[in-house]
Amino acid sequence: MSVLGGPLRCRRCKAYINPNVKFVDGGRKFICNLCCVDTEVPPEYFCNLDHTGRRADTAERPELSRGSYEFLTTTDYCKGSTFPQSAAYIFVIDVSYASFQSGMVQTLTSNIAAVLNNLPKEEGQEKSPIRVGFVTYNTQLHFYNLKPSLAQPAMLVQPDMSEVFVPVVDGFLVTVEEAQTHLKTLMDLIPALHSQEKKAESVMLPAIQAGCAALKAANRPGKVIMFHSSLPVAAGPGQLKNREDKKLLNTDKEATLLVPADPIFEKVARECVDAGVGVDMFLFPHAYIDVASVGKIATVTGGVIQRYLPLYSHCLLRSPALMPSVEVSFDEKSNLLQRLAMMTVEETELFLYPRLYNLNTSTLGNEGMPPIIRSSYDRIRESGAHLLDNGLVLILWVGANTPSKWLQEVMGVTVLDQVDPTVGNLQPFDNPTSIRIRGIIDDIRAKRKQHLRLNVVRQKDKTEHIFMQFLVEDKTEQGMNYTDFLCSIHREIRNILS
């Protein structure tokens, strides 16, 4: 909807017009539901009140009858009183030694074409107007000129981290269509240029500053999408030290490790917000990375944090974000606290109580989702398989006595010992059971904001305790089982009443 001058607001607290304001004086004023101050209604917005004191046009105005609504903004709401240009995405990639060792750079450059070919676009548009740019970094920053008139992409190096600037503007941000050849070449060029450098250290904050500066120079809003692997210990703004100390767990000093180590992270985050820049972070650490510090930027700018580390770090979810555990690092706890704060009600419910599906052939059916069973080891059977989903991870648990026919149709093997727990995805086999189970996994993934890797756990393997961490109705070191918990609550109630 659109209104001349934008939505009506309270003259004192600037609250927007909403269904809870009260119109008085025959409709010529409204009383703010937040600060209780009255505001004049402009002539073009005036409407008579009915006998109950409600405006006659309440049902026709979404802002007076809906919990949320949208306005088409005018230039009054835009920086510089002009509509902004289309957004840009800047991919900022850590090319330190750790990033190549983990396979992050190789995986990213091999698969980023799928991302670039599916950038957001408005309904009815054939091509996305979003521009893209690339920065790589270790102890230096590398900018890439993708101007189509060049024979190939050109790299410009910035070694000084103390004063970050953008060495190239024309040709740095391009559309996928105009620079498709150069983008493909660049994805081959990045591993070739940096894989032999062997630089173990890297910066982080200067790379974000560079992305933000590039968007400001182009006068565009957008996103900085960062892929990072290790604690930023290299000299420069935002340099960090390893401050993880598990002796502080459950002490008064624990809270100091769950907030940024340096106020510069929030300062840079505020600068990004002022420039209309959000920061998404994809972290691939092999050790402590201080998520409490580096993650602050994503939190403040409205971005997301995706932290990828072994399955073990994702499975201590009962609930390491809320309960003390010496097995959970501060990075893991910080990451889960930040992700939990950004979850919807549905996501939080799934996070706290995972869904456990029965994948036995007799219960699969032909459509829809299979039966959900209670999250307890007593409910699963070793003569079948079960799929667990908590919104962050998928685990396929395969029982010790799973029929060889099921194993053959779904896993391509005849005995449990031959099942590969590192597969990540099920191979496609042309039989109803395989097609059905892969369809169930695809349906779950389609409902999630990020891709869920499939982790296979065989019963009685040493990794089975990882799967069991998700069975929240069972007793663990952190607490009693669900039945005992209910009994304890009942005892407390009886004691109070007596």
N, C-alpha and C positions, 0 to 999 in steps of 0.2 A: 504494500500500500504506500501511497505517497501523500504528504501533506506539505503545503507551502510553509517553508521555514523549518520543517522537521516536526517531530512529536512535541506535544505540549508538555511543559515541565514546571515543577514547583519553583516559585520565585526565590525561595529561601534555600532549600537543600538540593535543588535541581533533580529531584526524583521525577521519573517519567510518569505520565498519565497511566493509570492502571485501573482494574475493576474495583479496587478498594478505596478509591478517593470518593468523597461525598460532595455532591453538587448542592449549592445553596443559593439563596437570593434569586430564585426563579431560574437558575441555570447560568447566572452571570458570573458566578465564582465557584471554585472548588476548594475543598479543604484537603490538604495533603495527609495521607494516611501514615506518613512517617514522622513529620515534624508538626502537624496540626496547624500550619499556617495557611491562610486563604490566599488564592491567586486569581486575578481577573481572567475570565475566559475571553479570548479575542473574538471579534464579531463573526469572522469566517468559521469559527468553531462552535458558535452558540447554537443551542437547541433547547426547546421548552421541556419542562419536567412534567411527568404524569402525576397522578394523584398520590403515588407512593414515594415521590421524590426522585424517581429515576428518569434519566434522559429518554426521550421517546425513540432515539436512534441507537440505544445501547446494543441491541442485537445485530445491527449493521456495522458496528465499529469494533474490530478485533481488539483494539487497545482497551476497550471498556468491557469486553466479555470473554477474553481469552487470557490464559496464564502466560503465554508468550506470543509475540507478534513481530513482524518485520516491517521496517520502513525503507523505501528507496531513498537513500541519502541525497541531500543536496550538497552543493559545493561549500555551504556554510560549515559542514562537518568535516571537510577535507583540509589537509595541510596545504597552506598557501592558497586556499580557496579554489583549488583546481582538482579535478578527479585524478586519482593516482594512475600511473601506468600499470600494465599487467605485471604480475609478480615474477620473481626469478628464484631459481633454486641454485645454490652454490654447494657443490659436493666437495667436502674438505676431508682429505684422506691421509692418514698416518702411514708413512712409508719407511718407518724405522725397521730395524732388524726383527723385532718381535712381531711386527705385522706380517712380514714375509714368512717367519717361522710358523706362525699359526695358520697360514694359508688365507688370511683375510684379504690381502691385496689381490691375490690371484682369483679368489672366488668372486670378489666384488667386480673386478674388471671384466671377468668372463660373463657376468650375468646382468650388468647394469643396462645393457641395451633393452632388456625387457621393461625396465623401469622408464627409460627415456621414451619408449614408444607408447607408453600408457600414462603420460602426464595428464593432469586434470584439464578439462575444458568445459565450457558452458554448453548447455543443451542446445543442439542445433549447429554447433561449430564442428567443422571437419577437422581442423588442426588446433592443437593447444597453443595459446599465445605465450605460454610460460617460457622464459629464457633460462638457459643453464650455463654454469661456469664451473671450472675445476681448479682447486688448489691442493697440492700435496705438500707434505712437510715432514721433517725429522728435527734436526737442529737448525734448519733453514726453511724458508717458505719458497714454494715454486708455483708461479702463476703460468697459465697457458693461454696463448693467443690463438683463438680458433677462427680467425677471420677467413672466410671462404676464399678470398683472393690469394692467400698464402699457399705455397706449394705443399706445406705440411704444418702441423701445429708447432708453434714456437714456445719454448720454455724460458721464462725470465726468473732469475733467482734473487731472493732478498735475504742476505745473511744477517742483517742487523735486526734483532728482535726488540730492541728498546723503542724504536720508532717505526711502527708498522704503517706502510702506505701501499697503495695499489699502483704498480708500475705500468699497468696497461688497462685502458678502459675500452677503447674501440677494438672489438674482437674478443673481449673476455666473456661477455654474455651474448649467447647466440641462441637461435631457435634450433630445434632438432632437425627440422627440414632443411634449413639453409647450410648446416654444417655437418650433415650426416656422415659424410666421408671422413672428415677430420675427427669426429667423435669416435668412430670405429678405429681409426689409426691411433688416437690417443690412448685407448684402452689397451692396445698392444705396446705402446710406447712407455707407459708408466712402469710396468714391471721391468721392461728392458733397461730403463734409465736408472732405476733405484735398487734393484734386487742385489747388486754387488757392492753397495755402499757400506754395509755392515755397521751402520750407526745404531748403537744400542739405545741411546737416549733420544728423547724427543720433547719438544715443547707442546703446548696445547692451546693456551689462552691466546697467544699471538695469531694462531690460525683462525680462531673465531673472530678476533678483531679484524683480521684481513677480510674475511667474508662479509662482515658487517660494513666495513669501509667500502668494499666494492659495490654493495647495494646502495649505499648512500651516494657514492659517486655517480651511479647510474640513475639516481632519483627513483628507485623502485623499492617497493616492499618485497618481502619474500622470506625464504628459509635458508638457514645454513644447516646442512645435513652432514654431520661429522661421523667419521669412522676412526676409532682410536683404540690403541692396544695396551698402553702401559702408563704407569705413574709419570707425570710430566716433571722429570727431574732436571732437564736441560736448562741452562741459564736463560732467563727471560721473564717477563711478567707472568705471574701465576705459577712460578716454580714451586714445587712441593717436595716435602720429605715424607718418608714412611713414618707415620705416627701410630700405626696399629699396635696396640698393646692390650692383649686379652686379660692382663692382670687388672685392668680397669673395669672389666665387665661386672655389672651389678654393684658398682661403687658410685659415689657422687660425681666422679670425674668422667663417667661413661658418656654423659650428655655432651661433653666437649668434643668428643670424636664423631658426633652425629651432626655437627654444624661445620660450615666452611672454615678451613684453617686460615684463610686470608680474605679480608673484606673486598679485595679486588674482583673476586668472582661475582659477587652481587653487583658491584659497580659496573662491570662490563655488561652484565645481564640487563641492567637498567638502561644502559646506552643502546643496547639492541632493541629494547622495547620502544625507546624514543624514536628509533629509526624504522619502526614497523617490521622488525626482524625477529622471527622465531628460530630457536635452535633445537634440532632433533639430534640425539646422541645414540650411536650404536657402539657399545663398548665390548671389546674382545680381550679382557685381561687374563694373564696367566698367574697373576699375583695381585696383591693389594693395589688399588688404583685411586683410592680416596673419593668414592662416589659422593660422599657428603659435601665435598668441595666442588668437584667438577660438575656434579649433577645439579647444582644450584642454578646454573645458567639455563638449563632446559626447564626447570621448574618455574622460574620467574618469567621466562619468555613464552610460556604456554606450549613448550615443546614436549617431546616424549623421550624417555630413556629406555633403551632396550639393551639389557646386559646379557651377553652370551657366555661363559665359564662353564664347566662340566655339569652333567645332569645332577650331580650331588648338590650343587649350590642352589638348584631350583627346587629340590625336593624336601628341604628342611622347612616346610611351610606350615608347621603346626604350632604355633605360627611364629617364626623367627622375627617377624616384624613387631610382634607384641610381647613375646615371651623370651626370657633369658636363656641362652644356650651357649656353652663354650665351643660348640662345634660350628657356630655361625660367625663368619668374619664380619667386621664392621662395614665393609663394602657391601656384603650381602644384605645386612640389616638396613643400611641406608637406602640401598636400591629398592628393597621391598617396601619400606616406609614411604618413599616417594611415589612408587607405582600405586600403592594402596590409596594414597591421597588423591590420585587422578582417576581412580576406577569409578564406574557407574555403580548403582545399587546392584544391578544384575551381575556385573563383573565381580563385585565384592562377595556376593553370595556364592558364586562359583569358586572363587579363590579360597574362601574359608571352608566350603563343603564341596569337594570335587564330585563330579558325576562318574559313576562306575557302571559301565555297560556290559551286559552279558552277551558275548559273541559266539556262544554255542550254536551250532547249525539249527538245532530244534527251536531256538528262540529268535532267530534272526528276522523271520518274516520276509516279505517282498518289498516293503516300502516303509518310510518313516524311520524313526530311531528305534533301536532295540530296547528291551526292558532295562530300567535303571535299578540297581540293587543298592542296599545300604553300604556305606563306606566302612566296611569291617572285614577282616580276614576270614571270619567265620562264615561270611556270606559267599565267598568264592569257592570254586570247586577245582581240584587239580586235574579233573578230567575234561577241562575246557580252557577257553581263553577269555580275557576281560580287557576292556579298554577304559583307561582313566583319563579324564579331562578336567583340568582346573583353570583353564583359560590361559595358562602360561606354558603348559607342557602337555604332551600326549604320551601315555605309557601303555604299551601293549604287553600285558602279563600273560605268559603262556604256561599252563599247568604241566606238571611232570607227566601226567597220564593223558595228555591231549591225544585224541585219536590220530593215527598216522594219515588217515584220509584227509582230515582237516589240515594237518601240517603240509601235506602234498599240494592240496588245492590252494592254500593261502600263502605258504612260505616256500614252496618248491622243494621241500625236503621230506624225509620219511620218519626221522627220529629227532627228538628235541635237541640233542647235542649238536646237530647240524645247523640249528637256527643261528643266524648271525645277529648278535645284539647291537651291531653298529650300523644296520642298514639305512636308517633314516627315513625310508619310504618302502612300502610294499611293492614287490614286482607285480606287473599286470599279468594275470593268467586268465585264459579264456574258459572260465567256469563260473556258475552262478554264485558260489560262496565267495570267491575272490572278488568278483565284480561288486557284490553287495557290501562287503567289508570296506573295500576301497571307496565306495560311494559314501558310506557312513563317515569315514575319515575326511573326505572332501567336504561333506556337508558341515562338519564341525569347524574345519579350517575356514570355510567361507564366512562364518559368523564371527570370526575373531579379527581384531585389528592388525595383528601380526601373524606371520606364518608360524605354525606350530610344528616343530620337528617331532617325528615319531621315534620314541625310544622303546626298544624291545627288552623286556626283562624275563628271563627264564626262571621258573620256580626252583628254589634251592641253590641258585647261583649266589655268589658273594655279593652281587648287586641287588639282591631281592629286598634288602632292608631299605633301599632307596624308595622302592614302590610302597613299602609298608608305612613309610613316613606320611603318606597321603591318606592313609586309612584312619580318619580322624575320630572314629568311634572307638578305636582300640586304645589300650593303655600304652603309654610311652614314658620315657624318663621325665618328660616335662609335666605329666599329669595323669590323672585317672581316666578310665574308659567312660563312655557316655552313661552306661547303666549306673556305675558307682557315683558319677557326678549327680545324676538325678536323685539317688538315694541320699547323698550328702545334703542336697538342697532340701529334701523332704525332712531330714533330721533337724536342720536349722529352723525350718518353719515350725516343726513340732515343739522345739525348745523355746521359740519365741512365744508361741501360743500358750505354753504351759507356765 
